[in-house]
Amino acid sequence: MIPFSKKHCTPCEGDTPPLAKEKSIEFIQEIDQWVLIEDTAIERTFLFKDFKEALAFINKVGEIAEREGHHPDLSLFGWNKVKIRLSTHAIKGLSDNDFILAAKIDEVNR
């Protein structure tokens, strides 16, 4: 199987069904420290040494999101923490794209 980090996001339309809960549980095992939220999103909080580092990370995530055409919800809080939530809004649930982007974000944070 090709790792999520080597795949690319593909457009999802409203007629694409969200992933089944079992598939989401299987996929979440392949990405580091992300948690499944109510079967409709995945989320992870990243901790940085300071505000500048957290902001630089957000900018890198933004570049990846633009390239992939899949955009996360980003929150910078506590001056050094970034929370990222991924969900495919067009289908009101999770798609492969969410796991692909999560894996690519993890690579940036290494």
Backbone as a printed PyTorch tensor [residue, N CA C, xyz], in Angstrom:
tensor([[[  0.8360,  -1.1840,   0.0000],
         [  0.0000,   0.0000,   0.0000],
         [  0.8870,   1.2550,   0.0000]],

        [[  0.5100,   2.2360,  -0.7750],
         [  1.2590,   3.4920,  -0.8580],
         [  0.9760,   4.3180,   0.4090]],

        [[  2.0210,   4.8190,   1.0750],
         [  1.7910,   5.6390,   2.2760],
         [  0.9850,   6.9020,   1.9260]],

        [[  0.1790,   7.3450,   2.8690],
         [ -0.6320,   8.5470,   2.6480],
         [  0.2210,   9.7450,   2.2470]],

        [[  1.4090,   9.8570,   2.8040],
         [  2.2630,  11.0180,   2.5380],
         [  2.7310,  11.0780,   1.0780]],

        [[  2.6420,   9.9780,   0.3600],
         [  3.0730,   9.9240,  -1.0460],
         [  1.9060,  10.0940,  -2.0160]],

        [[  0.6910,  10.1590,  -1.4910],
         [ -0.5020,  10.3220,  -2.3290],
         [ -0.8290,  11.8110,  -2.4650]],

        [[ -1.7900,  12.1160,  -3.3140],
         [ -2.2600,  13.4930,  -3.4910],
         [ -3.7720,  13.5390,  -3.3300]],

        [[ -4.2480,  14.6440,  -2.8110],
         [ -5.6770,  14.8380,  -2.6230],
         [ -6.3740,  14.9470,  -3.9760]],

        [[ -7.5890,  14.4330,  -4.0200],
         [ -8.4190,  14.5450,  -5.2110],
         [ -9.7220,  15.2240,  -4.8240]],

        [[-10.2940,  16.0110,  -5.7200],
         [-11.5290,  16.7330,  -5.3830],
         [-12.6530,  15.7830,  -4.9730]],

        [[-13.3640,  16.1540,  -3.9360],
         [-14.5440,  15.4110,  -3.4800],
         [-15.7780,  16.2510,  -3.7860]],

        [[-16.7650,  15.6190,  -4.3040],
         [-18.0360,  16.2900,  -4.5710],
         [-19.0550,  15.8160,  -3.5410]],

        [[-20.1870,  16.4740,  -3.4920],
         [-21.2310,  16.1510,  -2.5290],
         [-21.7980,  14.7590,  -2.6730]],

        [[-21.6360,  14.1360,  -3.8470],
         [-22.1720,  12.7890,  -4.0290],
         [-21.1900,  11.6920,  -3.6140]],

        [[-19.9940,  12.0760,  -3.1640],
         [-19.0090,  11.1260,  -2.6520],
         [-19.3750,  10.8110,  -1.2060]],

        [[-19.5350,   9.5410,  -0.8660],
         [-19.8760,   9.2280,   0.5320],
         [-18.6610,   9.3920,   1.4480]],

        [[-18.8910,   9.7940,   2.6930],
         [-17.7820,   9.8440,   3.6490],
         [-17.3010,   8.4290,   3.9670]],

        [[-16.0800,   8.3480,   4.4720],
         [-15.5420,   7.0440,   4.8490],
         [-16.3860,   6.4030,   5.9450]],

        [[-16.5020,   5.0970,   5.8910],
         [-17.1690,   4.3470,   6.9530],
         [-16.3070,   4.4250,   8.2180]],

        [[-16.9450,   4.3420,   9.3550],
         [-16.2390,   4.4290,  10.6340],
         [-15.0970,   3.4210,  10.7110]],

        [[-15.3210,   2.1970,  10.2470],
         [-14.2960,   1.1600,  10.2970],
         [-13.0660,   1.5640,   9.4890]],

        [[-13.2800,   2.1780,   8.3290],
         [-12.1730,   2.6020,   7.4720],
         [-11.4160,   3.7500,   8.1430]],

        [[-12.1420,   4.6730,   8.7580],
         [-11.4940,   5.7870,   9.4670],
         [-10.6320,   5.2660,  10.6140]],

        [[-11.1400,   4.2800,  11.3360],
         [-10.3760,   3.6830,  12.4420],
         [ -9.1190,   3.0010,  11.8990]],

        [[ -9.2430,   2.3390,  10.7720],
         [ -8.0810,   1.6960,  10.1460],
         [ -7.0540,   2.7500,   9.7130]],

        [[ -7.5210,   3.8060,   9.0560],
         [ -6.6230,   4.8360,   8.5290],
         [ -5.9380,   5.6380,   9.6350]],

        [[ -6.6370,   5.8750,  10.7570],
         [ -6.0640,   6.6960,  11.8320],
         [ -4.8230,   6.0160,  12.4240]],

        [[ -4.7350,   4.6970,  12.2820],
         [ -3.5680,   3.9580,  12.7810],
         [ -2.3090,   4.2670,  11.9680]],

        [[ -2.4950,   4.7980,  10.7590],
         [ -1.3680,   5.0520,   9.8660],
         [ -0.7830,   6.4550,   9.9990]],

        [[ -1.3950,   7.2880,  10.8180],
         [ -0.8790,   8.6420,  11.0220],
         [ -0.6070,   8.8440,  12.5080]],

        [[  0.3980,   9.6430,  12.8140],
         [  0.9220,   9.7590,  14.1680],
         [  0.1720,  10.7940,  15.0100]],

        [[ -0.3580,  10.3660,  16.1430],
         [ -0.9250,  11.2390,  17.1750],
         [ -2.1900,  11.9980,  16.7670]],

        [[ -2.8310,  11.6240,  15.6910],
         [ -4.1020,  12.2340,  15.3130],
         [ -5.2040,  11.4470,  16.0050]],

        [[ -6.2920,  12.1350,  16.3430],
         [ -7.4250,  11.4710,  16.9800],
         [ -8.6730,  11.6690,  16.1340]],

        [[ -9.5170,  10.6770,  16.1800],
         [-10.7820,  10.6990,  15.4630],
         [-11.8070,  11.4540,  16.3110]],

        [[-12.4850,  12.4200,  15.7000],
         [-13.4870,  13.2290,  16.4060],
         [-14.8600,  12.9190,  15.8090]],

        [[-15.6900,  12.2360,  16.5850],
         [-17.0770,  11.9450,  16.2110],
         [-17.2380,  11.3890,  14.8000]],

        [[-16.3020,  10.6110,  14.3320],
         [-16.3470,   9.9710,  13.0140],
         [-16.4400,  10.9460,  11.8440]],

        [[-16.2670,  12.2400,  12.0980],
         [-16.4060,  13.2150,  11.0120],
         [-15.1680,  14.0820,  10.8270]],

        [[-14.1820,  13.9540,  11.7120],
         [-12.9760,  14.7840,  11.6220],
         [-11.8260,  14.0710,  12.3180]],

        [[-10.6180,  14.5200,  11.9890],
         [ -9.4350,  14.1020,  12.7320],
         [ -8.7320,  15.3680,  13.2070]],

        [[ -8.0240,  15.2430,  14.3320],
         [ -7.4510,  16.4330,  14.9540],
         [ -6.1280,  16.0770,  15.6300]],

        [[ -5.2540,  17.0600,  15.6400],
         [ -3.9900,  16.9160,  16.3570],
         [ -3.5400,  18.2890,  16.8480]],

        [[ -2.9300,  18.3220,  18.0240],
         [ -2.3460,  19.5420,  18.5640],
         [ -0.8310,  19.4030,  18.5500]],

        [[ -0.1680,  20.4320,  18.0320],
         [  1.2870,  20.4760,  17.9340],
         [  1.8060,  21.5190,  18.9170]],

        [[  2.9110,  21.2300,  19.5730],
         [  3.5220,  22.1230,  20.5530],
         [  4.8710,  22.6060,  20.0190]],

        [[  5.1260,  23.9210,  20.1360],
         [  6.3650,  24.5150,  19.6340],
         [  7.0610,  25.2880,  20.7470]],

        [[  8.3250,  25.6300,  20.5120],
         [  9.0920,  26.3090,  21.5570],
         [  8.6660,  27.7560,  21.7300]],

        [[  8.1170,  28.3790,  20.6680],
         [  7.6790,  29.7720,  20.7890],
         [  6.6670,  30.1160,  19.6920]],

        [[  6.1650,  31.3340,  19.7640],
         [  5.1530,  31.8130,  18.8310],
         [  5.6680,  31.8170,  17.3940]],

        [[  6.8930,  32.2680,  17.2100],
         [  7.4790,  32.3680,  15.8730],
         [  7.5340,  30.9930,  15.1900]],

        [[  7.9390,  29.9770,  15.9300],
         [  8.0130,  28.6240,  15.3880],
         [  6.6170,  28.0900,  15.0470]],

        [[  5.6470,  28.3720,  15.9040],
         [  4.2660,  27.9370,  15.6540],
         [  3.7110,  28.6000,  14.4020]],

        [[  3.9760,  29.8810,  14.2540],
         [  3.4930,  30.6210,  13.0890],
         [  4.1680,  30.1270,  11.8060]],

        [[  5.4490,  29.8350,  11.8500],
         [  6.1580,  29.2970,  10.6890],
         [  5.5570,  27.9510,  10.2730]],

        [[  5.2000,  27.1330,  11.2470],
         [  4.5660,  25.8420,  10.9760],
         [  3.2300,  26.0450,  10.2720]],

        [[  2.4300,  26.9790,  10.7690],
         [  1.1350,  27.2660,  10.1350],
         [  1.3330,  27.6690,   8.6790]],

        [[  2.3290,  28.4810,   8.4070],
         [  2.5910,  28.8960,   7.0300],
         [  2.9900,  27.7160,   6.1480]],

        [[  3.7740,  26.7930,   6.6760],
         [  4.1420,  25.5890,   5.9200],
         [  2.9190,  24.7220,   5.6460]],

        [[  2.0600,  24.5820,   6.6540],
         [  0.8290,  23.8100,   6.4820],
         [ -0.0470,  24.4710,   5.4100]],

        [[ -0.1020,  25.7900,   5.4300],
         [ -0.8790,  26.5180,   4.4340],
         [ -0.3860,  26.2580,   3.0180]],

        [[  0.9200,  26.1970,   2.8480],
         [  1.4870,  25.9120,   1.5180],
         [  1.1030,  24.5170,   1.0400]],

        [[  1.1740,  23.5520,   1.9320],
         [  0.7950,  22.1800,   1.5850],
         [ -0.6970,  22.1230,   1.2370]],

        [[ -1.5040,  22.7590,   2.0620],
         [ -2.9510,  22.7540,   1.8400],
         [ -3.3020,  23.3580,   0.4830]],

        [[ -2.6580,  24.4370,   0.1250],
         [ -2.9010,  25.0650,  -1.1790],
         [ -2.4900,  24.1320,  -2.3140]],

        [[ -1.3330,  23.5030,  -2.1910],
         [ -0.8750,  22.5640,  -3.2290],
         [ -1.8490,  21.4110,  -3.3990]],

        [[ -2.3540,  20.9120,  -2.2840],
         [ -3.2430,  19.7490,  -2.3170],
         [ -4.7070,  20.1270,  -2.5760]],

        [[ -5.0430,  21.4030,  -2.4440],
         [ -6.4260,  21.8200,  -2.6500],
         [ -7.3650,  21.3010,  -1.5680]],

        [[ -6.8170,  21.1080,  -0.3730],
         [ -7.6220,  20.6100,   0.7570],
         [ -7.1950,  21.4140,   1.9820]],

        [[ -8.1230,  22.0890,   2.6140],
         [ -7.7740,  23.0970,   3.6110],
         [ -8.2620,  22.7240,   5.0100]],

        [[ -7.3460,  22.7070,   5.9730],
         [ -7.6980,  22.3680,   7.3550],
         [ -8.2240,  23.5770,   8.1300]],

        [[ -8.8270,  23.2980,   9.2500],
         [ -9.1420,  24.3360,  10.2240],
         [ -7.9120,  24.4390,  11.1210]],

        [[ -7.3760,  25.6460,  11.2570],
         [ -6.1570,  25.8850,  12.0300],
         [ -6.4490,  26.8080,  13.2030]],

        [[ -5.8860,  26.4900,  14.3650],
         [ -6.0010,  27.3490,  15.5380],
         [ -4.6330,  27.4910,  16.1910]],

        [[ -4.2030,  28.7400,  16.3720],
         [ -2.9780,  29.0310,  17.1090],
         [ -3.4270,  29.5330,  18.4760]],

        [[ -2.9890,  28.8630,  19.5340],
         [ -3.4210,  29.2630,  20.8700],
         [ -2.2990,  29.0600,  21.8730]],

        [[ -2.4260,  29.7320,  23.0080],
         [ -1.4320,  29.5950,  24.0670],
         [ -0.0350,  29.9770,  23.6170]],

        [[  0.0860,  30.8170,  22.6400],
         [  1.3080,  31.3470,  22.0590],
         [  2.2410,  30.3350,  21.4060]],

        [[  2.0640,  29.0290,  21.6860],
         [  2.9840,  28.0560,  21.1010],
         [  2.3170,  26.7350,  20.7160]],

        [[  1.0040,  26.7440,  20.6180],
         [  0.2870,  25.5190,  20.2680],
         [ -0.5440,  25.7480,  19.0090]],

        [[ -0.5620,  24.7310,  18.1530],
         [ -1.3570,  24.7780,  16.9360],
         [ -2.2420,  23.5400,  16.9000]],

        [[ -3.5440,  23.7670,  16.7950],
         [ -4.4900,  22.6650,  16.6550],
         [ -4.9480,  22.6410,  15.2040]],

        [[ -4.9110,  21.4540,  14.6150],
         [ -5.3550,  21.2790,  13.2370],
         [ -6.4860,  20.2630,  13.2300]],

        [[ -7.5700,  20.6440,  12.5780],
         [ -8.7140,  19.7450,  12.4130],
         [ -8.9520,  19.5700,  10.9260]],

        [[ -9.0790,  18.3200,  10.5270],
         [ -9.3210,  17.9880,   9.1260],
         [-10.6560,  17.2760,   8.9690]],

        [[-11.4070,  17.7070,   7.9890],
         [-12.6800,  17.1000,   7.6260],
         [-12.9770,  17.5320,   6.1980]],

        [[-13.6850,  16.7150,   5.4740],
         [-14.0590,  17.0800,   4.1110],
         [-15.4610,  17.6700,   4.1750]],

        [[-15.5240,  18.9860,   4.1890],
         [-16.7900,  19.6960,   4.4100],
         [-17.8360,  19.3740,   3.3460]],

        [[-17.4080,  19.1710,   2.1000],
         [-18.3480,  18.9140,   1.0030],
         [-19.1560,  17.6390,   1.2200]],

        [[-18.5880,  16.6830,   1.9710],
         [-19.3020,  15.4210,   2.2110],
         [-19.6890,  15.2520,   3.6770]],

        [[-19.4170,  16.2860,   4.4720],
         [-19.7710,  16.2850,   5.9050],
         [-19.1880,  15.0780,   6.6420]],

        [[-17.9340,  14.7840,   6.3500],
         [-17.2770,  13.6560,   7.0080],
         [-15.8450,  13.5410,   6.5520]],

        [[-15.2970,  12.3620,   6.7140],
         [-13.8960,  12.1200,   6.3680],
         [-13.7560,  11.4810,   4.9920]],

        [[-12.6780,  11.8560,   4.3230],
         [-12.3120,  11.2340,   3.0500],
         [-10.8310,  10.8800,   3.1240]],

        [[-10.3520,  10.1840,   2.1100],
         [ -8.9220,   9.8810,   2.0290],
         [ -8.0940,  11.1600,   2.1230]],

        [[ -8.6120,  12.2560,   1.5630],
         [ -7.8840,  13.5330,   1.5530],
         [ -7.4600,  13.9750,   2.9490]],

        [[ -8.3040,  13.7380,   3.9250],
         [ -7.9880,  14.1620,   5.2980],
         [ -6.7640,  13.4210,   5.8310]],

        [[ -6.6640,  12.1570,   5.5420],
         [ -5.5350,  11.3520,   6.0090],
         [ -4.2720,  11.6510,   5.2000]],

        [[ -4.4540,  11.9390,   3.9280],
         [ -3.3180,  12.3290,   3.0830],
         [ -2.7100,  13.6270,   3.6060]],

        [[ -3.5640,  14.6270,   3.8430],
         [ -3.0540,  15.9110,   4.3230],
         [ -2.4380,  15.7740,   5.7130]],

        [[ -3.0490,  14.9760,   6.5830],
         [ -2.4850,  14.7570,   7.9230],
         [ -1.0740,  14.1710,   7.8190]],

        [[ -0.8840,  13.1990,   6.9560],
         [  0.4410,  12.5780,   6.7950],
         [  1.4580,  13.5800,   6.2580]],

        [[  1.0350,  14.4320,   5.3440],
         [  1.9390,  15.4500,   4.7970],
         [  2.2900,  16.4940,   5.8650]],

        [[  1.3300,  16.8430,   6.7090],
         [  1.5770,  17.7730,   7.8150],
         [  2.5620,  17.1520,   8.7990]],

        [[  2.4020,  15.8830,   9.0770],
         [  3.3340,  15.2010,   9.9850],
         [  4.7580,  15.2530,   9.4600]],

        [[  4.9240,  15.1260,   8.1610],
         [  6.2680,  15.1910,   7.5760],
         [  6.9150,  16.5560,   7.7910]],

        [[  6.1230,  17.6190,   7.7150],
         [  6.6270,  18.9830,   7.9350],
         [  7.0950,  19.1620,   9.3710]],

        [[  6.4470,  18.4860,  10.2880],
         [  6.7390,  18.6570,  11.7120],
         [  7.9200,  17.8030,  12.1820]],

        [[  8.4610,  16.9910,  11.3540],
         [  9.5830,  16.1110,  11.7920],
         [ 10.8750,  16.8630,  11.8610]]])
